[in-house]
Amino acid sequence: MFAVIKTGGKQYRVSEGDVIKVEKLDGEVGKPIVLDQVLMVGDEKGVTVGEPLVAGTTVTLDVLEQKKDKKIIVFKKKRRHNYRRKKGHRQEITVLRVTAIGKAAAKKAAAKPAAKKADEKAAPAKTAPAKEAAAKKPAAKKAPAKKATKKTAE
């Protein structure tokens, strides 16, 4: 089984047991991370392509390491202008191991939205101060600057 996931603006084709390096993700070493941006899932039965995401599918990964990648040298030059600039960059990366590809836990996802809706119904007064702030008058416009006149000697 394999999946195509999206993280850090890039797409990765992964299967269980793969080790990948991605842009830095929040997470402690040894803790699992669940990614729900799955673009495609495939197995021996066939391939499921999302529109744009495959609904209800997640990929579980373990954080192996948080580190900096190798240094990249950025060198700029403009010939015949004595212009040379040398700069280095080390991208922070997270090393991950894919542990599971499968369906998301529907019970946990369903419980959270219900609690949020109850909170919104209980506290409708929070939106009133925002309307008052929007009703304030805009700042007065400044007068245009006077043009300086040039005196000519005659």
C-alpha positions in Angstrom: 0.0 0.0 0.0 1.2 3.5 -0.8 0.0 7.1 -0.4 0.9 10.5 -1.8 0.9 13.1 1.0 1.4 16.8 0.9 3.4 18.7 3.5 5.6 21.8 3.4 4.3 22.7 -0.1 5.7 19.4 -1.5 4.3 16.0 -2.3 5.8 12.7 -1.2 5.0 9.1 -2.3 5.3 7.0 0.8 4.6 3.4 1.9 4.8 1.8 5.3 8.3 1.7 6.7 9.7 4.5 4.5 11.9 7.2 6.0 11.5 10.7 4.6 13.0 14.1 5.2 10.5 17.0 5.1 10.5 20.7 6.1 10.3 21.2 9.8 7.1 20.0 11.5 6.2 20.6 15.2 6.7 17.4 17.1 9.0 15.7 19.6 11.4 12.9 18.8 9.6 9.5 19.3 6.1 11.0 19.2 3.7 10.2 16.3 2.4 12.8 13.8 -0.8 12.3 11.8 -1.0 13.9 8.4 -4.5 14.2 6.8 -3.6 15.8 3.5 -3.5 12.6 1.5 -3.8 13.2 -2.3 -3.8 9.6 -3.5 -3.9 6.1 -2.0 -3.1 2.9 -3.8 -3.0 -0.8 -3.1 -3.3 -4.2 -4.9 -7.0 -3.5 -5.6 -6.5 -0.2 -7.3 -5.8 3.5 -6.9 -8.0 6.1 -5.2 -7.4 9.7 -6.3 -8.7 12.6 -4.1 -10.6 15.6 -5.3 -8.2 17.2 -4.1 -7.9 15.1 -0.9 -8.9 11.5 -0.2 -11.6 11.9 2.5 -11.1 10.1 5.8 -7.6 8.8 5.1 -4.6 9.7 7.2 -0.9 8.7 7.3 0.7 8.2 10.7 4.4 9.0 11.0 7.0 8.7 13.9 9.5 11.6 14.4 13.0 10.1 14.2 15.0 13.3 14.3 14.8 17.2 14.2 17.9 18.6 12.6 19.4 21.0 10.0 20.1 19.8 6.5 23.4 20.2 4.7 24.5 23.7 3.8 23.6 25.3 0.5 25.9 28.0 -0.9 24.2 31.0 -2.6 26.7 32.9 -4.8 25.8 36.0 -6.7 28.0 37.7 -9.2 27.7 40.5 -11.8 30.6 40.4 -14.2 32.8 43.5 -14.8 31.1 45.3 -11.8 33.2 43.9 -9.0 30.0 42.5 -7.4 30.3 39.2 -5.5 28.1 37.9 -2.6 28.5 34.6 -0.9 25.8 33.4 1.5 25.0 30.0 3.1 21.7 28.5 4.3 20.8 25.4 6.3 17.2 24.3 6.2 15.6 22.8 9.3 14.2 19.4 8.6 12.3 16.6 10.3 13.1 13.0 9.6 10.0 10.8 9.7 9.2 7.1 9.4 5.8 6.0 8.0 4.1 3.6 10.4 0.5 3.4 9.1 -1.6 4.4 6.1 -5.4 4.1 6.7 -8.7 5.5 7.7 -9.0 8.3 10.3 -10.6 7.7 13.6 -14.2 9.0 13.0 -15.2 9.1 16.6 -12.5 11.7 17.6 -13.2 13.9 14.6 -17.0 13.9 15.3 -16.7 14.8 19.0 -14.7 18.0 18.4 -17.1 19.9 16.0 -20.1 19.2 18.2 -18.3 20.8 21.2 -17.4 23.9 19.2 -21.0 24.4 18.0 -22.2 24.3 21.6 -19.7 26.9 22.6 -20.8 29.2 19.7 -24.4 29.0 20.7 -23.6 29.8 24.4 -21.6 32.9 23.7 -23.1 35.1 20.9 -22.1 38.3 22.8 -18.5 37.9 21.7 -19.3 39.3 18.2 -20.8 42.5 19.5 -17.5 44.3 20.5 -16.2 43.6 17.0 -19.1 45.5 15.5 -18.4 48.5 17.8 -14.7 48.5 16.8 -15.6 48.6 13.1 -18.0 51.6 13.7 -15.1 53.9 14.8 -14.4 56.8 12.5 -11.3 56.6 10.2 -8.3 58.9 10.9 -8.4 62.4 9.4 -6.5 62.8 6.2 -3.4 65.0 6.2 -3.1 68.1 4.0 -0.8 67.7 0.9 2.7 69.0 1.4 3.6 72.4 -0.1 5.9 72.5 -3.0 9.2 74.3 -2.5 9.8 77.2 -4.9 13.2 77.7 -6.5 14.5 81.3 -6.4 16.4 82.4 -9.5 19.2 85.0 -9.3 18.7 87.8 -11.9 
